[in-house]
Amino acid sequence: MVEIWLKVSILNLRGDFMKESKTLEFKESITKSFLKTVSAFSNYDGGEIIFGIDDDGNIKGLSDPKSTCLDIENRINDNIVPLPGYSLKIDETNKIISLVIKEGKNKPYLYNSKAYKRNDTSTIEVDSFELTRLVLEGKKINFEDLPSSNQKMDFHYLENKLKEHIDIKIFNQDTLKTLNLYNVQIGYNNAANILSDNNSFPGIDIAKFGDSINIIKKRLLLENMSVLEMYDVAVQTYRDYYQYEEIEGSYRKKVDLVPEEAFRESVANALIHRAWDLNANIRISMYDDRIEITSPGGLINGITKDEYITGMISMLRNPIISNIFYRLGIVEIFGTGILRILHAYEESIKKPIFNVSTNTIQIILPVFDSNPVLQKDEEHLYAVLSKTKPMSISEILPHVTFSRSKVKELLKKMEKDGIVKIKGRGKGTKYYL
């Protein structure tokens, strides 16, 4: 089994498509620095270190792989606390060693009393916030479970919501115990603080922009209130700018410029999945052609960007808060939020955009564009154009694979069909939806 794995691995390396990554590192020889990477892989997603290969993926080999294996094992056993799970494999033909490290359950894994993580292809020490998270993860404790520094709380907004939506008759401390917001040993936890009327955590910063980011039509800073009230105020602000009524005969029809379901799910996602230990607000930036919702914290450890976007895996950073949002009917418990956002745009030519980084998750909700009857090339061009920002052909060309003459031809036809509008003349001609 080992020989099969080694042959495949070497072929990959010689094919020049195997490079160092977040979960793969090459070491030409044994140095103390590999122990930092062992710490990083153990603390997060696991990974592999291959000894006897330089940074460019060239096989250099080791003089004595068997004794080097023993050296690696002794160094890990003597320097990493607690002891991580790992395995060693030797390729005698090429004189290289593979060290495979598993993500551990007893975090943090320390080297010289410090914890490490991978940042792309480099290994760096974690900051104090990240170290605290690793400690909590190792103890199977979420940040929301910790005792709140504030133990004087009111819950009028939560009480009213519960009475309205699940018809509870009595709201008291027993209710809070049932919701896992209070226990006798620690009192109120951080989740209770976040849901209380006098919430002391960061809130939501909402800005409605005009024609440019220099023009702010409205600014709201939602703080020192229940996270449930933040959610309701955000939804109402959305309705003020992105909903209107259209009269058809004797009937009134509600029209959403941005699907309300998508906005609700995006804000709820931001609130229940954000990292509450970060001193940063959720930002909701409202433009004429889109809404951007940016949440602090990045993805929870153990889930990839693809898994997040496709809704394949649902992992809760704040299960207590998530459960209350579920009880109130704000979210689905099975983590279908992203799928519901995508579903809301099924009939739109412009789709939501999900930007995921180490410290933030951003969802961009474009103004809903009903699918006109378009040819495939026209669809591509339509997705580039804006309703609010006219674009010249030179500005369009970097976003399409067509020639200038092809773009001109398509724009002329789409203008004739009433899909595209023209502004200006000659060299100043610009196009918009």
C-alpha positions in Angstrom: 0.0 0.0 0.0 2.8 2.3 0.8 4.6 1.7 -2.5 1.4 2.5 -4.5 1.0 5.8 -2.6 4.6 6.7 -3.2 4.6 6.0 -6.9 1.5 8.2 -7.4 3.0 11.0 -5.2 6.3 11.0 -7.1 4.6 11.1 -10.5 2.6 14.1 -9.3 5.7 15.9 -8.2 7.5 15.2 -11.5 4.5 16.4 -13.4 5.0 19.9 -12.0 1.4 20.3 -10.8 2.0 19.5 -7.2 3.1 22.6 -5.3 3.3 23.7 -1.7 -0.1 24.7 -0.3 -2.0 25.3 2.9 -1.9 21.6 3.6 1.4 20.6 1.9 5.0 21.6 2.7 8.3 20.5 1.2 11.5 20.3 3.3 14.9 19.6 1.7 16.4 18.6 5.1 15.4 18.4 8.8 15.3 21.8 10.5 13.5 22.9 13.7 11.0 24.9 11.6 9.1 21.8 10.5 7.8 21.5 14.1 5.9 24.8 13.7 4.2 23.3 10.7 3.4 20.1 12.7 1.7 22.4 15.3 -0.2 24.2 12.5 -1.5 21.1 10.8 -2.5 19.6 14.2 -4.4 22.7 15.2 -6.3 23.0 11.9 -7.0 20.9 8.9 -4.1 18.4 9.0 -1.5 18.2 6.2 1.6 16.6 4.9 5.3 17.4 5.0 7.6 15.7 2.5 11.3 15.7 3.4 13.9 15.4 0.7 12.2 17.8 -1.7 13.1 21.5 -2.2 10.7 24.4 -2.2 10.3 24.2 -6.0 9.2 20.5 -5.9 12.6 19.1 -7.0 13.5 15.7 -5.5 16.8 15.9 -3.7 16.6 12.9 -1.5 18.0 12.2 2.0 21.2 10.4 2.8 19.7 8.0 5.4 15.8 8.1 5.4 15.5 5.5 8.1 17.6 7.3 10.7 15.9 10.6 9.6 12.5 9.0 10.3 13.6 8.2 13.8 14.9 11.8 14.2 11.6 13.3 13.1 9.7 11.0 15.4 11.9 11.9 18.4 11.6 15.6 17.7 7.8 15.5 17.5 7.5 13.4 20.7 9.9 15.7 22.6 8.6 19.1 21.4 4.9 19.1 20.5 2.4 19.2 23.4 0.1 17.4 23.5 1.3 14.6 21.2 -0.3 14.9 17.8 -1.5 12.0 15.6 0.9 11.4 12.7 2.4 8.7 10.4 5.7 8.4 8.5 6.2 6.8 5.2 9.6 6.1 3.4 10.2 6.0 -0.3 13.5 4.1 -0.5 13.8 4.6 -4.3 13.8 8.4 -4.1 15.1 8.7 -0.6 12.2 10.9 0.6 9.9 10.8 3.7 6.2 11.7 4.0 5.0 12.9 7.4 1.2 13.0 7.5 -0.3 14.9 10.4 -3.9 14.6 11.4 -6.0 17.4 12.8 -6.1 16.8 16.5 -9.0 16.9 19.0 -7.0 18.1 22.0 -6.1 21.6 20.8 -4.0 23.7 21.0 -0.9 21.8 19.9 2.1 23.8 21.0 5.7 24.0 19.9 7.9 25.9 22.4 4.7 27.0 24.2 3.3 28.6 21.0 0.5 27.6 18.7 0.8 27.9 14.9 -1.4 28.0 11.8 -0.9 28.0 8.0 -1.2 31.2 6.0 -1.2 30.0 2.4 2.2 28.3 2.1 3.8 29.8 5.2 3.5 28.9 8.9 2.8 31.7 11.4 2.1 32.0 15.1 -1.5 32.5 16.0 -2.6 35.7 17.8 -4.2 35.8 21.3 -7.7 35.7 19.9 -7.0 32.6 17.8 -5.2 30.9 20.7 -8.3 31.4 22.8 -10.5 29.9 20.1 -8.2 26.8 19.9 -8.3 26.4 23.7 -12.1 26.5 23.6 -12.3 24.2 20.6 -10.1 21.7 22.5 -12.4 21.8 25.5 -15.5 21.5 23.2 -16.7 24.9 24.3 -18.1 27.7 22.1 -17.4 31.4 22.8 -21.2 31.9 23.4 -21.0 29.3 26.2 -18.6 31.4 28.3 -19.8 33.4 31.3 -20.8 36.9 30.4 -18.9 39.7 32.0 -22.3 41.5 32.4 -24.7 39.7 34.7 -27.4 42.4 34.8 -29.7 41.8 31.8 -33.2 42.4 30.5 -34.9 40.3 27.8 -38.0 42.2 26.9 -37.4 41.9 23.1 -36.7 38.2 23.3 -39.7 37.7 25.5 -42.1 39.5 23.1 -40.7 37.5 20.2 -41.2 34.2 21.9 -44.7 35.0 23.0 -45.5 36.2 19.5 -44.1 33.3 17.5 -44.2 30.2 19.7 -47.0 31.2 22.0 -45.2 30.9 25.4 -47.3 32.1 28.3 -44.7 32.6 31.0 -41.2 34.0 30.5 -38.9 33.7 33.5 -35.4 32.3 34.4 -36.6 28.8 33.8 -37.3 29.8 30.2 -33.7 31.2 29.9 -32.4 27.9 31.3 -34.3 25.9 28.7 -32.8 28.1 26.0 -29.3 27.5 27.4 -28.8 31.2 28.2 -28.4 30.7 32.0 -27.3 28.1 34.4 -26.7 28.2 38.2 -22.9 27.6 38.0 -21.9 30.5 35.7 -25.1 32.7 35.5 -25.7 34.3 32.1 -23.5 33.3 29.2 -22.3 35.4 26.2 -25.2 34.1 24.1 -27.6 35.7 26.7 -25.7 39.0 26.5 -26.0 39.0 22.7 -29.8 38.4 22.9 -30.4 40.8 25.8 -31.8 44.3 25.4 -28.5 45.8 26.6 -26.2 43.8 24.3 -22.6 44.9 24.8 -21.1 43.2 21.8 -20.5 44.8 18.3 -23.7 45.3 16.2 -24.6 46.2 12.6 -23.4 49.2 10.6 -25.9 50.0 7.8 -25.2 52.6 5.1 -27.3 53.5 2.1 -25.2 55.1 -0.6 -26.2 57.4 -3.4 -24.6 57.6 -6.8 -21.1 57.1 -5.3 -19.6 56.1 -2.0 -19.1 59.8 -1.2 -22.9 60.2 -0.9 -24.5 58.6 2.1 -28.3 58.9 2.1 -28.7 57.1 5.4 -26.5 55.7 8.2 -27.6 53.5 11.0 -25.4 52.0 13.8 -27.4 49.2 15.5 -25.8 48.5 18.9 -26.7 48.1 22.6 -29.9 46.2 21.6 -30.9 42.6 21.2 -29.5 40.8 18.1 -33.2 40.0 17.3 -34.0 43.8 17.2 -30.9 44.4 15.0 -32.3 41.8 12.6 -35.7 43.4 12.5 -34.4 46.9 12.0 -32.1 45.7 9.2 -35.1 44.0 7.4 -37.2 47.2 7.7 -34.4 49.3 6.3 -34.2 47.0 3.4 -37.9 47.3 2.8 -37.6 51.1 2.8 -35.2 51.1 -0.2 -35.7 47.9 -2.1 -39.5 47.2 -2.0 -42.3 49.1 -3.7 -45.9 48.5 -4.6 -47.1 48.3 -8.2 -50.8 48.8 -9.1 -52.1 46.4 -11.7 -55.7 47.1 -12.4 -57.5 47.0 -9.0 -54.7 45.0 -7.3 -51.5 46.0 -5.6 -48.4 44.0 -6.2 -45.3 44.0 -4.0 -42.1 44.2 -6.0 -38.7 43.3 -4.6 -35.7 44.9 -6.2 -33.5 42.5 -4.2 -35.3 39.3 -3.1 -36.4 39.7 0.5 -35.8 36.1 1.3 -32.2 36.4 0.1 -31.6 39.5 2.3 -33.2 37.9 5.3 -31.1 34.8 5.0 -27.9 36.8 4.5 -28.4 38.9 7.5 -29.5 36.0 9.7 -26.4 34.1 8.5 -24.2 37.0 9.4 -25.6 37.2 12.9 -25.6 33.5 13.8 -22.3 32.6 12.2 -20.1 35.6 12.9 -17.2 35.5 15.4 -18.5 37.4 18.3 -15.1 37.7 20.0 -14.0 40.0 17.2 -14.5 43.7 17.9 -16.0 44.5 14.5 -19.5 45.3 13.3 -21.4 43.5 10.6 -21.5 45.9 7.6 -24.5 46.2 5.4 -23.7 48.5 2.4 -26.7 49.4 0.3 -26.3 50.6 -3.3 -28.7 51.2 -6.2 -27.6 48.0 -7.9 -26.7 45.7 -5.0 -26.5 45.0 -1.3 -23.3 43.9 0.4 -23.4 42.1 3.7 -20.0 41.6 5.4 -19.6 39.4 8.5 -16.5 39.2 10.7 -14.9 35.8 11.3 -14.4 33.9 8.1 -15.4 30.2 7.8 -15.6 28.0 10.9 -12.7 25.6 11.1 -13.4 22.3 9.2 -15.5 23.7 6.3 -14.2 24.8 2.9 -15.4 27.6 0.7 -16.9 25.2 -1.8 -18.8 23.3 1.0 -20.1 26.6 2.3 -21.3 27.9 -1.0 -22.9 24.7 -2.1 -24.5 24.1 1.3 -23.0 20.6 1.5 -22.0 20.9 5.1 -23.6 23.0 7.9 -21.4 23.7 11.0 -22.7 26.1 13.6 -20.3 28.6 15.2 -23.0 29.8 17.6 -25.5 26.9 18.2 -27.4 28.5 21.1 -28.2 31.7 19.1 -28.9 29.6 16.0 -31.4 27.5 17.9 -33.3 30.6 19.0 -33.4 31.9 15.5 -34.7 28.5 14.4 -37.4 28.5 17.1 -38.5 31.9 16.0 -38.8 30.7 12.4 -36.0 33.1 11.1 -33.7 30.3 9.8 -33.9 26.7 8.9 -32.0 24.4 11.4 -30.4 22.3 8.6 -28.2 25.1 7.3 -30.1 25.7 4.1 -29.5 29.5 4.2 -27.1 29.6 1.2 -29.3 27.3 -0.9 -32.3 29.5 -0.1 -30.3 32.6 -1.2 -29.4 30.9 -4.5 -33.0 29.7 -5.0 -34.3 33.3 -4.7 -32.2 34.2 -7.7 -33.1 31.2 -9.9 -35.1 33.5 -12.3 -32.5 36.3 -12.3 -29.7 36.6 -14.8 -27.5 38.2 -12.1 -26.5 35.9 -9.3 -25.3 36.4 -5.7 -21.6 36.6 -5.1 -19.9 34.9 -2.1 -16.5 36.3 -1.1 -14.7 34.3 1.6 -11.5 35.3 3.3 -9.6 34.3 6.4 -11.4 36.9 8.5 -14.7 37.8 6.7 -17.5 36.4 4.7 -19.2 38.7 2.3 -22.5 38.1 0.4 -23.3 40.4 -2.5 -27.0 40.5 -3.5 -27.5 42.2 -6.9 -30.7 43.9 -7.9 -33.0 41.2 -9.3 -33.0 41.0 -13.1 -35.7 38.8 -14.6 -34.3 36.7 -17.3 -35.1 38.3 -20.7 -35.1 36.1 -23.8 -31.4 36.2 -24.7 -29.0 34.3 -26.7 -26.0 32.8 -25.0 -23.6 35.6 -26.0 -26.1 38.2 -25.1 -26.5 36.6 -21.6 -22.7 37.0 -21.1 -22.9 40.7 -22.1 -26.0 41.3 -20.0 -24.3 40.0 -16.9 -21.5 42.6 -17.3 -23.7 45.6 -17.9 -25.2 47.7 -15.1 -28.4 49.6 -14.6 -26.8 52.5 -12.8 -23.3 52.8 -14.3 -23.1 53.3 -18.1 -20.0 51.5 -19.6 -18.0 52.2 -22.7 -17.0 49.4 -25.0 -13.4 49.7 -23.7 -14.8 49.2 -20.2 -16.8 46.1 -21.3 -14.1 44.3 -23.2 -12.0 43.1 -20.2 -15.0 41.2 -18.9 -15.9 39.3 -22.1 -14.2 37.0 -24.5 -15.6 38.7 -27.6 -13.9 41.0 -30.1 -14.7 44.7 -30.2 -16.7 44.3 -33.4 -18.7 41.4 -31.8 -19.5 43.5 -28.8 -20.7 46.3 -31.0 -22.9 43.9 -32.9 -24.5 42.5 -29.8 -25.0 45.9 -28.2 -26.7 47.1 -31.4 -29.1 44.2 -31.4 -29.8 44.4 -27.7 -30.5 48.1 -28.0 -33.0 47.4 -30.8 -34.7 44.8 -28.6 -35.1 47.3 -25.8 -32.7 45.5 -23.5 -29.8 48.0 -23.6 -29.9 51.8 -23.5 -27.3 54.2 -25.0 -25.9 57.3 -23.5 -23.7 59.8 -25.4 -22.2 59.9 -28.9 -19.1 59.0 -30.7 -16.1 58.1 -28.5 -18.2 59.1 -25.4 -20.9 56.4 -26.2 -21.8 54.3 -23.2 -24.2 51.5 -22.6 -26.4 50.4 -19.7 -29.5 48.2 -18.9 
